[in-house]
Amino acid sequence: MRWLHILVILFLIFVGIMFVRSLHFETAPAAPTLNYTTMICDNAYQTETHHDDEDIPYFDVVLHEGCFSGFVSTPTKWRTWQGQILHNQPDAWAAYWFGGWPKPYGPYPMNQINSDQIHFDYTPSNRVRLQGKGTLRFYRITP
């Protein structure tokens, strides 16, 4: 009878070991390291870009990490607009800080920006500071 108990215990240990070995321990992919701050770049006031009076369907902005750019203004005719990261860069991201808003929004990864989850309707200002990685295309949603 004693041998039977020992065999059952060894069998249970064997089954336990096989069960643990069958589990797949997958680690979550590491989040991309962002060089993001809420600081405004030292040269922000010298690098502003204004499209206020232009009647254009889109324009592109090359994003930079580490600080917020000078203001980029969208055409005043644009009521609603959206951004899209170009060139399918998986580590691309963007953060927005609108004139008149007390804090920035984001950072948002490329998949959120390019999946129509981030768009701006009737913002308080057509001026926005940007920070990120990649190239962001601004385009008009409604005429």
N, C-alpha and C positions, 0 to 999 in steps of 0.2 A: 504494500500500500504506500509505503514511503517513497518508492521509486516512481509511482504514479504521480504523486504530488510534485516531485522533482521534474518529471517529464512535462507536466502541465505548466509549471512555472517557466521552464525553458522554452516551451512552445509559445507562451504568452510574451516572453521577452523577444523571441524571434519575430512574432507578429508585430510587436510594437516597433522594433527596429525597422522592419520592412515598411510599416506605415509612415514613419518619420522620413525615411529615405524617399518615399513616393511623393512627399510634399514638395512643391516647387516654391522656393522662397525667392521671389522676384523683388528686386529693389525698384522703387519708383525712379523714373528718370530724373536726373538732377535738373533743378530749375536753372535756366540760364542766368549767369551772373550779369547783373545790370550795373552799369556805371551811372546810377541815377541819383540826383540830388535836387533839392528845391531851390538851389542857387540860380541866380541870373548870371549869364556869362559876362565877363569883364568888358567884352566888346559888343554887348547887346545893342547899345544905342547907335553903334556905327554899322550894324549889319541888318537893319530893318529892311523889309521888302514890302512894297505897297502895290496892290492891284485894285485899289478902290474904284477908279474910274474906267477900268478896262472891261470890255465885254468879251470874255473868253470862256470856253467850255471847261477848261481845266488848267492847272499848273502844277509843277513838281517842286518839292523842297527836299534837299539832301539834309538828313537829320544828323545831329552830333550828340554824343553822350557827354555826361558830366555836368551840364548846366543848361538852363533855358536860353533859347536864342532871343534875338531882338524880335519885335513884333512882325508878324507876317499878316498882312490884311487881305481878306478875300474881297472880291468885287462886291460893291454895295448892292448890285442887282441880285445877288444870290440870297435867297431867303433861307434855303436849306442846302446843306452840302455834306459831303462825306469824304473820308480819306481812304486811300488804298495803298498798302505797301507794294512796291513794284519788285519784280525779279524773283519772287518766291523765295525770300530769304527766311528760313525758319527761325533764326535767332534775332530777327528784326523786331522792333517795338517802337512805341511812340507814347509820349505824354503831352498833354495840352494844358495851357494856362491862359485863359481868356482875359483880355483887358476888363477890369471891373470885378473879376472874381477873386475872392480872398485866397483861394488855394488851387493848386493844379489838379487835373484829373488824369488818372493813369498811374503808372505806365501800363499800357495794354499790349499784349503780345500780338504778333502778326495775325495769328488765326482768329483772334477776336475782331481785329480791325477789318480784315478781308472777308469776314462772314456776315457783314451787315449788322453786327451787334453794336457798333460804335458809329453813331451819326449825330449830327447836331442840327436841331430845328430851332430857329428863331433865338439864337444866342444873344446875350445882352450887348455884344460887341462883335464887329467883324475883324477884330484884331486878336491874334493868338500868338503866344510864345510856344516854341516847340522844343522837345528834347527827344532823342531816341537813336535808333540805329537803322540805317537803310534809307530808302528814298520814298517819300510819302507823296502820292498824287492826290491833290484836292480836286474834286469835281462837283458840279452843280447837280442837285437832285431834281429840283423843280424849277421851271422857268420863272 
